[in-house]
Amino acid sequence: MSPNHPFDPLASREISKAAAIVRREFPAQTPNFRVITLKEPAKAQMVPFLDDQNRGINSSKRPARTARVQVVLPGDSAARFVELWVDLDRAVIIKKEHLVGKHPYIDSDYMQAVEKACIEDPRIQEQIASLELPAGATVIVEAWAYATDGLNDMSQRTTMAMDDVDANYYAYPLDLCAEISEDLKVTKIYQLPSGVDDRINDKPKPFDRRKIHGAEAEYSPGLRSSPRATTKPYQVIQPEGPSFKTQGNFLEWEKWSMHIGFNYREGLTLHDIRYEGRSLFYRISLAEMFVPYGDPRTPYPRKAAFDLGNDGAGINANNLRLGCDCLGHIKYFDGWHTTTSGDPVKLPNVICCHEEDDGILWKHTNFRTQNAVVARSRILVLQTIITVSNYEYIFAFHFGQDASIHYEVRATGILSTTPINIGDNVPYGTVVAPGVLAPYHQHLFSLRIDPAIDGHNNSLQIEESYPMPIDTPTFDHTGKTQAQVDSYANPFGVGYATRSSIVDHEGGLDLDFTKNRTFKIINENVINPVTGTPVGFKLLPAYSQMLLAHPESYHAKRSEFATHAVWVTRHNDEEHFPSGRHTMQSVGGDGIATAIGSRSGTEESLVRNKDIVVWHTFGSTHNPRIEDWPVMPSEKMTVGLKPANFFTGNPGLDVALSTQESNRSVLVDGGDDTKPKSDCCKL
Amino acid sequence: MSPNHPFDPLASREISKAAAIVRREFPAQTPNFRVITLKEPAKAQMVPFLDDQNRGINSSKRPARTARVQVVLPGDSAARFVELWVDLDRAVIIKKEHLVGKHPYIDSDYMQAVEKACIEDPRIQEQIASLELPAGATVIVEAWAYATDGLNDMSQRTTMAMDDVDANYYAYPLDLCAEISEDLKVTKIYQLPSGVDDRINDKPKPFDRRKIHGAEAEYSPGLRSSPRATTKPYQVIQPEGPSFKTQGNFLEWEKWSMHIGFNYREGLTLHDIRYEGRSLFYRISLAEMFVPYGDPRTPYPRKAAFDLGNDGAGINANNLRLGCDCLGHIKYFDGWHTTTSGDPVKLPNVICCHEEDDGILWKHTNFRTQNAVVARSRILVLQTIITVSNYEYIFAFHFGQDASIHYEVRATGILSTTPINIGDNVPYGTVVAPGVLAPYHQHLFSLRIDPAIDGHNNSLQIEESYPMPIDTPTFDHTGKTQAQVDSYANPFGVGYATRSSIVDHEGGLDLDFTKNRTFKIINENVINPVTGTPVGFKLLPAYSQMLLAHPESYHAKRSEFATHAVWVTRHNDEEHFPSGRHTMQSVGGDGIATAIGSRSGTEESLVRNKDIVVWHTFGSTHNPRIEDWPVMPSEKMTVGLKPANFFTGNPGLDVALSTQESNRSVLVDGGDDTKPKSDCCKL
């Protein structure tokens, strides 16, 4: 990969160089490196460079390669968490900030130490003994970086695994819970509530043998009954190879071009997305993801995960394997991260790139001549998959030949479970197996869209379809003359029209499908020559319930973005995260609503014909079905972006027609045994 | 195909037999046969037969094969339109009804006669001459069976095609319009409005040469510029053939079974859908489709198409071709229709059946052992495509290994256009080319779901997710004891729960994603052994704006179903069409709302734990983009049905793991060059 494009992630040697420079800064200490990642160039520097590049000019305006480094220093000073910006070209530190009151994302080494400290504590061992677990049971500590509830902080729960290391230990939640201090001491031990009226101060109860499950609770091949043999092989053949080209992280496919980025937190990011060379989006990424649980009983109100901010979509990205996660001709991209000592670590195959057939792009049959014309749809898929302890998320961008972009999220993996007495039910969870409660929760995503629709000054337009006013007392026009009828603007009450407004100030907005409310990102400075309207792209939102937690709750204070479906802000180089840059143990006041509030009334809050960012909140209120157990069939959520009077016609009009020569389909016996023709669609 | 199953469409010989019996009924006349189709058996007769069949018993309860025949008799008696039911086993007519005041669906022979009568009328020729059309222009009459507006009925418009027979004549809408009487006389000629304030009584204007387009307005391969050559071939190989089995119209795939039906009106219908032999749905079909236009100017208020009721999804089903409309191993099903003289006509390849890979079904990585397990998702696709003059609709049922059903509608084809003066704009349409207006319109579909969830007595449950009440004055519990905090039910304001109600009476209901309102079809008589709740399936609706036309307008009176997203009714063998059985020239009072009203307050209106039917209204408010021109990229709409505590776990848990041996993917240079392993997902 070329390390030289300003959008390229830091290369291995750049990570080492940044670490070395930072070590020199702390000669007396050994920093724990949490983050060494690209600090993306300021947009003000990047835009002229891109303009040169896209004019084919070898630009002299290349921004400096800069690393964003976060370290934790030894000791327990409130100032021990430090962020540094390192100019790699000049090998100098250009910014150093002590992040007082902030916490870095989860340190997996530390979490393992926490698990060890917990399981080795004699009081915990004593409690486990009192549970009288079945022979062969292994107790596993499931550490959770609990969110604050204003009372406590970290803690963990225990589950047990039956025998096999790959047993599904989420099927055996024990009611034993402990809280561990920063310095790895067990500070509190209690039993989790096991019934609707339970409190955590219950006495330990021996393990209920009726809670032992069979293969039906296991997903791992060795432990479950043999699979169905009915599904025949299905292979994708691309005799001439894929239709995409890559050079380093620069990708070209059909009429699209873009740069592929990757970082520890957002995982896959997309930059300078163009179609036929025309600028569409400066940057698109999943910016945050919040998973608050709905069980009100202590200690569960602390159960709320920021899977990007606390865990990291890049760090937890799967190593994707051939034949598993995609079909056809697959191009993989690697990522790089860092060890706690600052050494580069390769994250192999974190992104896969391939094509899929997407059915029919367009078709028409001239019923007078019976001539049919069909073009099939090909899409380019950029996919990354993350594992965040029990859950998996599959994130995929789909690019279409009709110039559409779709972002598909699939939730799979295993439900996070808690114990429940056999026979009990609670109104905020589903009993998925005897003694196993899958509590209700929400998955709320924030897709950050930094548009550049034919330029960087864009506006957010809201369009609604409304019935035209009725100006006639009755629709029974019998006996009237045509002139009388025509004297009305909407004489038969069938007229409808659209009206639109443009958002002037930063803020959060809501969806309303009953009005066909449509959010368009437009460029008021570029008018479509045929329609006479500004060029634009429209958002195809995922209609989702917003945050259910109370506005005064920590869930609401900490997440901020989860109360509105669409947010619009002025672009700010450092404003990438709608719940703030540091969500770990956060207490609120760091997110998108706070940022908007701080600019309210100033020139900085104006968003019409400015460099704006649009954020879409979507997701699911996930009240588990038993069909989600023991491993969950993918739950799909899709968001789209489509041109809306941006071009002067169907961008896919020139896609070649579908032919049997190229597609090589096979006729299964029966049906009308038509001989395939070269233009197979002519009747 | 076996003609003997009661759900099988009428076979060729059955159509001939029915026609012969009906001809005998009218010895002195020559009936114009409009419909000869299966009259599906009464459910009361069918259920015991299916029960026997599914117990493997050779049932003695086989219902008689019965044909539903509709004929138009010569002359102009108000009673000339007749429906007859013919018992084919006994060769007798069991019902004969004169449908006074009703009109049969569009007669394409008659429409061609109308076009001929129009173009041959000397006054029309005179008008065409006055338009001074360019040399080489051919005028084409586009006949529209206009809906009533209370003033007039049928009429048509003219367009012209440049030279080639496959030229896109929708790009050249002329402003000349005529109305033709039942007996093929031109009764009225006028110019269509061409500007926002135009009236139809304008004087004829010569054709504006600025309205002549080039290849950018054509979709036909011979007329447009050469296609892009960048899209490489993509083929689907199934070395062991498809995973489905068919016997006649009986289909088995993975754990699914169903009967495939087909009729002139609904096209594809599905019957007795089961999973692992358990009954899920008695019948599913697209029941109606309404396309009202929003242009309020005379004569456009009469432009409103019932594409099923007036045109027929079966009659207009495309002859699907290998390599065009599907990829992989394709099984086709034929349909049968009738000529106006009652002879059977084969409709070849009207349904295609094939499999698709649908990405990842489920995945989990045990982060402690780094063992990853992936199962890919295979779906079965049953697809039919219809052409209704300018538009194409692609209808596809997708069956999943997770026991989900998705119904995907794609709208493609060509926009219906009207003339507009160059430079003008109107608020109810988009100018897609110089002089060409694409008026706003809606596509409103009604999916009829006749459930049989573990039996025929089902209920419709409405579930919502709501925040639990706040019973603490503040969420700042600092200094409180745990016991004090626990004395509250929702001490931190994060608790949420679900509440549900069951619909007691027939009626129309609305969606509300802000409450996560979920519609479940449940069987209150069958309780899930693990969750302790009734077994059910939930509807995944398409959030759509309902009908925009005024409730007193003919659009509203005639469609009825388009005002609510979800309707529930008691099952009635003859109640299949939510805008009535005869939509042609209808004036209202025939649809689902009227039927419900007629039963209101009676025992027949009760729907709890009864044999019910659920109807889902969905679609799009289609305000055209210029990107929809000259042929529209597929616009997708999807509705789903998913098990909700119907099974005792993930129905796809036993799907075999994904392996490179089976999938044969190809590594594109670069990335981490991993050697594929047999369990390719183990890390």
Interface residues (C-beta under 8 A of the other chain):
Chain A: I140 D149 G150 L151 V165 D166 R199 I200 N201 E216 Y219 S220 P221 R224 S225 S226 P227 R228 A229 T230 T231 K232 P233 Y234 Q235 V236 I237 Q238 P239 E240 G241 P242 S243 T246 E254 K255 P292 Y293 G294 D295 P296 R297 T298 Y300 P301 A304 N318 N319 R321 L322 G323 C324 D325 C326 L327 G328 H329 I330 K331 Y332 F333 D334 K346 P348 N349 C353 E355 D357 G359 I360 L361 W362 K363 H364 T365 N366 F367 R368 T369 N371 A372 V373 V374 R376 S377 R378 I385 T387 S389 E392 I394 A396 G400 Q401 D402 A403 S404 R410 T412 G413 I414 N425 P427 Y428 T430 V431 V432 A433 P434 Y440 S465 Y466 P467 M468 I470 T474 F475 D476 H477 T478 K480 Q482 A483 V485 D486 A489 N490 P491 F492 G493 V494 G495 Y496 A497 T498 R499 L511 F513 T514 K515 N516 N528 V530 T531 G532 Y543 S544 Q545 M546 L548 A549 H550 E552 S553 Y554 H555 T621 N623 R625 I626 E627 D628 W629 P630 V631 M632 P633 S634 K642 P643 A644 N645 F646 F647 T648 G649 N650 P651 G652 L653 D654 V655 A656 L657 S658 T659 Q660 E661 S662 N663 R664 S665 V666 L667 V668 D669 G670 G671 D672 T674 P676 K677 D679 C680 C681 L683
Chain B: M1 I140 D149 G150 L151 V165 D166 R199 I200 N201 E216 Y219 S220 P221 R224 S225 S226 P227 R228 A229 T230 T231 K232 P233 Y234 Q235 V236 I237 Q238 P239 E240 G241 P242 S243 T246 E254 K255 P292 Y293 G294 D295 P296 R297 T298 Y300 P301 A304 N318 N319 R321 L322 G323 C324 D325 C326 L327 G328 H329 I330 K331 Y332 F333 D334 K346 P348 N349 C353 E355 D357 G359 I360 L361 W362 K363 H364 T365 N366 F367 R368 T369 N371 A372 V373 V374 R376 S377 R378 I385 T387 S389 E392 I394 A396 G400 Q401 D402 A403 S404 R410 T412 G413 I414 N425 P427 Y428 T430 V431 V432 A433 P434 Y440 S465 Y466 P467 M468 I470 T474 F475 D476 H477 T478 K480 Q482 A483 V485 D486 A489 N490 P491 F492 G493 V494 G495 Y496 A497 T498 R499 L511 F513 T514 K515 N516 N528 V530 T531 G532 Y543 S544 Q545 M546 L548 A549 H550 E552 S553 Y554 H555 T621 N623 R625 I626 E627 D628 W629 P630 V631 M632 P633 S634 K642 P643 A644 N645 F646 F647 T648 G649 N650 P651 G652 L653 D654 V655 A656 L657 S658 T659 Q660 E661 S662 N663 R664 S665 V666 L667 V668 D669 G670 G671 D672 T674 P676 K677 D679 C680 C681 L683
